[in-house]
Amino acid sequence: MTAVMQARGLSKRFGGLQAVKALDLDLYAGRLLGVIGPNGAGKSTAINLLTGHIRPTSGRVVVDGADLTGAKPWRVAHAGVARTFQIVKPFRGMTVLDNVTVAAMFTGQRHTVHASRQAAMETLDRVGLAGAARLSPTELSVADARRLELAKALALRPRVLLLDEVLAGLRPGEIDPALALIDSLRRDGLALMMVEHVIHAITAVADEVLVLHHGEVLTRGEPATVLSDERVIEAYLGSRFAKRAKEELR
């Protein structure tokens, strides 16, 4: 199987801080890579490097064989890579539908406004927000605001989707529906990378888990194997969370 997106030796230094060091990863169609680690581990920096929001100090980013190292975000998006952001920033003066329409017009396929709105409406239906199309983003719940963020990314018609803490702020009862949606995207064939702090979310949907520690890969592998690794338990989960994760894997 050929990876849709690859990173090799990807590194970023901010002055004396090594934020990401020699990161290698492969994202495959129909598979989800979960990335975990404490705050400051380099998870969001890795997404920023992969999507052109930050230029790497060294290393390469390749999508479908094309070298996109240091490419502008718009070029990365046109290559089929979309992302969500931890902090959602919709266009508050527009409706939910208009927010997604703007993204749909950016696909590079030269949609008319009408075609873009139709595509946007289909995307809203895909994420369960069709009924909120005429609302202002300010009227949405936290969970629906996250779905809007996801819809904006999906409207780009990506082959690769990078999710940066899309479950942040959700109530317990809202997490499972969000995971079901993410899992359906994987089954549709998207190559997914999901940065997340909610451990049971990673165990539920990830095919592989990668653990970052001070910008370096501590370990990677199947969720059950990674979460039972003593280094992960001690460094990230603590005994209480490690016990919970193990119980969820039984």
C-alpha positions as CSV (number, residue, x, y, z in Angstrom):
1,M,0.0,0.0,0.0
2,T,1.3,3.4,-1.0
3,A,1.0,6.3,1.5
4,V,-1.0,9.3,0.3
5,M,1.0,11.6,2.6
6,Q,4.5,11.1,4.0
7,A,6.8,13.0,6.3
8,R,10.5,12.1,6.5
9,G,12.9,13.6,9.0
10,L,10.5,16.5,9.6
11,S,12.0,18.9,12.2
12,K,11.3,22.3,13.5
13,R,13.4,24.4,15.8
14,F,12.3,27.7,17.4
15,G,15.5,29.3,18.6
16,G,16.7,26.9,21.3
17,L,13.5,24.9,21.4
18,Q,13.3,21.7,19.3
19,A,9.5,21.6,18.8
20,V,9.6,18.6,16.4
21,K,12.6,16.3,15.8
22,A,13.0,13.9,12.9
23,L,9.4,13.0,12.5
24,D,8.6,10.1,10.1
25,L,5.0,9.2,9.3
26,D,2.8,7.7,6.6
27,L,-0.9,8.3,6.1
28,Y,-2.9,5.8,4.1
29,A,-6.3,5.9,2.4
30,G,-8.9,4.4,4.7
31,R,-6.7,4.4,7.8
32,L,-6.5,6.7,10.8
33,L,-3.3,7.6,12.6
34,G,-3.9,8.8,16.2
35,V,-1.3,11.1,17.7
36,I,-1.1,11.6,21.4
37,G,1.1,13.3,23.9
38,P,1.0,16.0,26.6
39,N,0.7,19.7,25.9
40,G,3.9,20.9,24.3
41,A,4.8,17.6,22.8
42,G,4.7,19.0,19.3
43,K,1.4,17.6,18.0
44,S,-0.1,20.8,16.7
45,T,3.3,21.9,15.4
46,A,3.5,18.7,13.4
47,I,0.1,19.5,11.8
48,N,1.3,23.0,11.0
49,L,4.4,21.6,9.3
50,L,2.4,19.1,7.3
51,T,0.0,21.8,6.0
52,G,2.4,24.6,5.3
53,H,1.5,26.9,8.1
54,I,5.0,26.6,9.4
55,R,8.2,26.0,7.4
56,P,10.3,23.1,8.6
57,T,13.9,23.5,9.6
58,S,14.6,20.2,7.9
59,G,12.9,17.2,6.4
60,R,10.4,16.5,3.7
61,V,6.6,16.4,3.2
62,V,5.3,14.5,0.2
63,V,1.8,14.1,-1.1
64,D,1.0,11.7,-3.9
65,G,4.7,11.8,-4.9
66,A,4.9,15.6,-5.0
67,D,7.3,17.3,-2.7
68,L,5.3,20.0,-0.8
69,T,8.0,20.8,1.8
70,G,7.5,24.4,2.9
71,A,4.7,24.9,0.4
72,K,2.1,27.6,1.1
73,P,-1.1,26.3,2.8
74,W,-3.3,27.1,-0.2
75,R,-1.0,24.9,-2.4
76,V,-1.2,22.1,0.2
77,A,-4.9,22.4,0.2
78,H,-5.1,22.2,-3.6
79,A,-3.0,19.0,-3.4
80,G,-5.8,17.4,-1.4
81,V,-4.8,18.0,2.2
82,A,-7.3,19.6,4.6
83,R,-7.2,20.3,8.3
84,T,-9.2,21.5,11.3
85,F,-8.1,23.9,13.9
86,Q,-8.2,23.6,17.7
87,I,-9.8,27.1,18.0
88,V,-12.7,27.4,15.5
89,K,-12.8,30.7,13.7
90,P,-15.9,30.8,11.5
91,F,-16.9,33.9,9.5
92,R,-19.4,35.2,12.1
93,G,-21.0,37.6,9.7
94,M,-22.0,34.7,7.4
95,T,-24.5,31.9,7.8
96,V,-23.3,28.3,8.4
97,L,-24.0,27.5,4.8
98,D,-22.1,30.5,3.5
99,N,-19.1,29.5,5.6
100,V,-18.9,26.1,3.9
101,T,-19.7,27.6,0.5
102,V,-16.5,29.7,0.7
103,A,-14.5,26.5,1.4
104,A,-16.3,24.7,-1.5
105,M,-15.3,27.5,-3.9
106,F,-11.6,27.0,-3.0
107,T,-11.4,23.4,-4.4
108,G,-9.8,24.6,-7.6
109,Q,-12.5,23.2,-9.7
110,R,-14.0,26.6,-10.5
111,H,-17.4,25.9,-9.2
112,T,-20.1,28.5,-9.8
113,V,-21.6,30.0,-6.7
114,H,-24.7,27.9,-7.2
115,A,-22.7,24.7,-7.5
116,S,-20.6,25.6,-4.5
117,R,-23.6,26.2,-2.4
118,Q,-25.1,22.9,-3.5
119,A,-21.8,21.1,-2.6
120,A,-21.7,23.0,0.7
121,M,-25.3,21.9,1.5
122,E,-24.4,18.3,0.8
123,T,-21.4,18.6,3.1
124,L,-23.5,20.0,5.9
125,D,-25.9,17.1,5.5
126,R,-22.9,14.8,5.7
127,V,-21.9,16.1,9.1
128,G,-25.4,16.5,10.4
129,L,-25.8,20.3,10.1
130,A,-28.2,20.6,7.3
131,G,-30.9,21.9,9.7
132,A,-28.5,24.7,10.8
133,A,-27.6,26.0,7.4
134,R,-29.3,29.4,7.8
135,L,-28.1,30.0,11.3
136,S,-25.2,32.2,12.3
137,P,-22.2,30.3,13.6
138,T,-22.7,32.2,16.9
139,E,-25.9,30.3,17.4
140,L,-24.3,26.9,17.3
141,S,-23.4,24.7,20.3
142,V,-19.8,23.7,20.9
143,A,-20.4,20.3,19.3
144,D,-22.0,21.9,16.2
145,A,-19.3,24.5,15.9
146,R,-16.8,21.6,15.7
147,R,-19.0,20.0,13.0
148,L,-18.9,23.2,11.1
149,E,-15.1,23.3,11.3
150,L,-15.1,19.7,10.0
151,A,-17.6,20.6,7.2
152,K,-15.3,23.5,6.0
153,A,-12.4,21.0,5.7
154,L,-14.5,18.4,3.9
155,A,-15.8,21.0,1.5
156,L,-12.3,21.1,0.1
157,R,-12.8,17.5,-1.1
158,P,-9.5,16.3,0.5
159,R,-7.8,12.9,0.3
160,V,-6.0,13.6,3.5
161,L,-7.6,15.1,6.6
162,L,-5.7,16.2,9.7
163,L,-7.9,16.6,12.8
164,D,-6.5,18.8,15.6
165,E,-8.4,18.0,18.8
166,V,-11.9,18.0,17.2
167,L,-13.4,16.6,20.4
168,A,-12.2,19.5,22.6
169,G,-15.0,21.0,24.6
170,L,-17.5,18.2,23.8
171,R,-19.7,16.7,26.5
172,P,-19.4,13.0,27.2
173,G,-22.6,12.3,25.3
174,E,-21.4,14.2,22.3
175,I,-18.1,12.3,21.8
176,D,-19.5,9.0,20.5
177,P,-21.5,10.6,17.7
178,A,-18.4,12.6,16.7
179,L,-16.4,9.4,16.6
180,A,-19.0,7.7,14.5
181,L,-18.7,10.5,12.0
182,I,-14.9,10.3,11.9
183,D,-15.0,6.6,11.5
184,S,-17.4,6.9,8.6
185,L,-14.9,9.3,6.9
186,R,-12.2,6.6,7.3
187,R,-14.5,4.0,5.7
188,D,-15.1,6.4,2.9
189,G,-11.4,6.2,2.1
190,L,-9.9,9.3,3.6
191,A,-6.4,9.2,5.0
192,L,-6.8,10.6,8.5
193,M,-4.5,11.9,11.2
194,M,-6.1,12.7,14.5
195,V,-4.4,14.6,17.3
196,E,-6.4,14.0,20.5
197,H,-6.2,14.0,24.3
198,V,-9.3,11.8,24.8
199,I,-7.7,8.4,25.1
200,H,-10.9,6.3,24.6
201,A,-11.4,8.2,21.3
202,I,-8.0,7.0,20.1
203,T,-8.6,3.4,21.1
204,A,-12.0,3.5,19.3
205,V,-11.0,4.8,15.9
206,A,-7.2,4.6,15.4
207,D,-5.5,1.9,13.3
208,E,-2.2,3.1,14.7
209,V,-1.1,5.4,17.5
210,L,2.0,7.5,17.5
211,V,3.2,9.1,20.8
212,L,5.2,12.3,20.8
213,H,7.4,13.3,23.7
214,H,9.3,16.6,23.6
215,G,8.9,16.6,19.8
216,E,10.2,13.1,19.3
217,V,8.4,9.9,18.6
218,L,8.5,7.8,21.8
219,T,6.7,4.8,20.3
220,R,4.1,3.8,17.7
221,G,2.0,0.8,17.0
222,E,-1.5,-0.7,17.6
223,P,-3.5,1.2,20.2
224,A,-3.5,-1.7,22.7
225,T,0.3,-2.1,22.4
226,V,1.0,1.6,22.7
227,L,-1.3,2.2,25.7
228,S,0.2,-0.7,27.6
229,D,3.8,0.6,27.1
230,E,5.2,1.5,30.5
231,R,6.9,4.6,29.1
232,V,3.6,5.9,27.8
233,I,1.8,5.1,31.1
234,E,4.4,6.9,33.1
235,A,5.0,9.9,30.9
236,Y,1.5,10.7,29.7
237,L,-1.3,8.7,31.1
238,G,-0.6,8.3,34.8
239,S,-1.9,5.2,36.6
240,R,-5.5,6.4,36.7
241,F,-5.8,7.0,33.0
242,A,-3.7,4.0,32.1
243,K,-6.1,1.8,34.0
244,R,-9.1,3.3,32.3
245,A,-7.5,2.8,28.8
246,K,-6.7,-0.8,29.5
247,E,-10.2,-1.5,30.7
248,E,-11.6,0.0,27.5
249,L,-9.4,-2.3,25.4
250,R,-10.7,-5.4,27.1
